Amino acid sequence: MSVALGATPEPGVPQSSGRLARFRLIPRVETYPKIVAFSQTIAGKLVLLALFGLGLSYYGDDWQLTIACLALIAFLPSRRRMLVTFSTLLSAFVFQWKNSSHPLYFIVIISLVCVLGGLLFWSAVLRPRSWFGRRPILFLLCGYAAFVVFASYFPRGSRYYQLIWDFTYILTTYVWFIGYSLLDRNAPDRDDFGLQLGTYRPFWGSTNTPFVKGAGYLRRIEARDAEQLAVTQLKGLKLLVWSILLSLFLDAFNRCIYVSLRFPTIPNALYLSANHRPLPWYACWASLIAQFFYQIISLSVLGHRIVACCRMAGFNALRNTYRPLSSRTVAEFFNRYFFYFKELLVDFFFYPTFLRYFKKHRKLRLIAAIFAAACFGNAFFHFARDLDFIQNLGLARALAGYQVYLFYCAVLAAAISISQLRHRGPAQTGFIRGQLWPSFLVALFYCLLDVFGSSDRSFPLTEHFRFFAQLFHFTL
Amino acid sequence: MDDMAEIREFLRKLLALRGDRQPFSDTSSFFLSGRLGSVDAVELVVLLEERFGIDFAEVGFDQSNIDSIEAIRSLLQSVRAAE
């Protein structure tokens, strides 16, 4: 099944025909037949790669290796998936070699984690009716959580203490990627493990959240012919340019807001508040709003760069962040702000809950699934991601200090539940009532929620509430 | 109204709720292309469960199986064949 490449809309994009909506800062070069035709020639591919390399060099980190891998894939499209695996392994090992004090040691650990992923994948494929074969994700996540608990209680002075923790850290960076390959186990056109391996922290970049999901998704968004490849690559180049423009804007934003105007950061404002030297209410608002915009822009820069590389490799992936401020509901913002994290929560927590439990109770079913994803899944992901707190504070204290982010997750899940349970009718008409006002309310909600969006455990929940009250000129 | 016509109409309404009035064919992608989101997928899942008796907890859920009219037709055929 192919995806229409030329006019692929982004996540949740209403089709608008307004003049403003049609305006493009970067022209839609992928719709120009001459450019698409040129991009299919050897000279065109070289020009595209050169321009893309120039763009990547702006970011400065390991761009030569990435562009070499992309060039290999661009000229051997029939071997694309195999080359993605090769490039992914190469970049993982080269990264360790360049950045680690004990590269061989970490390469062995990464290899062990990949072998573990392979064993789990083959077990699920070969024994689909076994308990593990039917619930591999549950097994993976419970096993992973048990291993984190084991590591947290491992004697600190022990000979294998560092090895156990290094393995846990590396496993944490791969666990969701292994999960996606397990989700692919029953697909009729399932890839073998060699190709699945190419999606384990792929060479185009990733955080602990898999960009861009797993092998099943890659198969469906892969360019099928030279024209689709050219269109996808042109879209990749455009996205990279957009990422650079946003990055330049972010630099200017930082200089203007935090250097020239000296806006306080949220951690600073919280610190002053906790020490009974609170900032005036307008300064609290200023720091909150500045952080809100900073987060959106910086996540856009990161996501666009990664998705641009993925597109350049011939996969027409959706953007990670797409016009979040135009969202008219809380759920829509969550989808538009961090698409691949939302997909992770949906794939690993929402659907398994929704499809299994409370099937006779429509509303309860939806609420349970939303809480499983936006509350439990979200909290689980971030708790496991920040392993250094568990290692340094111990499991019990790390969990106790997690109260602020748990509160954040619970409020987020409640708000998404309400947003989803409200009647979905036709949108209000008019720009102000139909678009501006709902978008403003959604942005305001997320902006305020950001007061509790910290997982760094610096201050207890009460201090975050104190800061929240100061926004409205109250003193607690 | 036959099964596929009912599904087509349902998808048309879901798209309209998102302001998308573009035409679609039986092979048009809804979810992988981003025209519909996971919230819409949930509504489609509920329709397929209630109207056609599909138990996704049993048959396994993969969004690509409901990504187009054609994919849904294949899903319905395979479920009915297995019954």
Contacts between the chains, C-beta under 8 A, distances in Angstrom:
chain1	res1	chain2	res2	distance
A	1	B	27	6.7
A	1	B	29	6.6
A	1	B	32	7.9
A	1	B	64	7.1
A	1	B	67	6.5
A	1	B	68	6.1
A	1	B	70	7.3
A	1	B	71	6.5
A	2	B	27	7.9
A	2	B	29	7.8
A	3	B	29	4.8
A	3	B	32	5.4
A	3	B	33	5.1
A	4	B	28	7.1
A	4	B	29	6.7
A	4	B	33	6.2
A	8	B	33	5.4
A	8	B	34	6.7
A	9	B	20	7.8
A	9	B	33	6.8
A	9	B	34	5.3
A	9	B	35	6.0
A	10	B	34	5.4
A	11	B	34	4.7
A	11	B	37	6.2
A	12	B	18	6.5
A	12	B	34	6.9
A	12	B	37	4.9
A	13	B	20	8.0
A	13	B	34	6.6
A	14	B	18	5.4
A	14	B	19	3.1
A	14	B	20	6.2
A	15	B	19	6.1
A	15	B	20	4.9
A	15	B	21	6.6
A	15	B	22	5.7
A	16	B	19	7.0
A	183	B	62	8.0
A	186	B	60	5.0
A	186	B	62	7.4
A	187	B	62	6.2
A	187	B	64	7.7
A	216	B	62	7.0
A	216	B	64	6.7
A	217	B	32	7.5
A	220	B	32	5.2
A	220	B	64	5.8
A	220	B	67	7.6
A	221	B	32	6.4
A	318	B	34	5.0
A	331	B	39	6.1
A	332	B	37	7.9
A	335	B	37	5.5
A	335	B	38	7.4
A	335	B	39	7.8
A	342	B	38	7.5
A	343	B	38	7.4
A	346	B	38	4.7
A	350	B	38	7.2
A	351	B	56	8.0
A	351	B	61	5.5
A	354	B	42	6.5
A	354	B	45	7.5
A	355	B	45	7.3
A	355	B	56	4.5
A	355	B	57	4.6
A	355	B	61	5.6
A	356	B	57	4.8
A	359	B	49	7.6
A	362	B	46	7.3
A	366	B	42	7.2
A	369	B	42	7.9
A	420	B	39	6.5
A	424	B	17	5.8
A	425	B	17	7.9
A	426	B	16	7.8
A	426	B	17	7.0
A	427	B	19	6.8
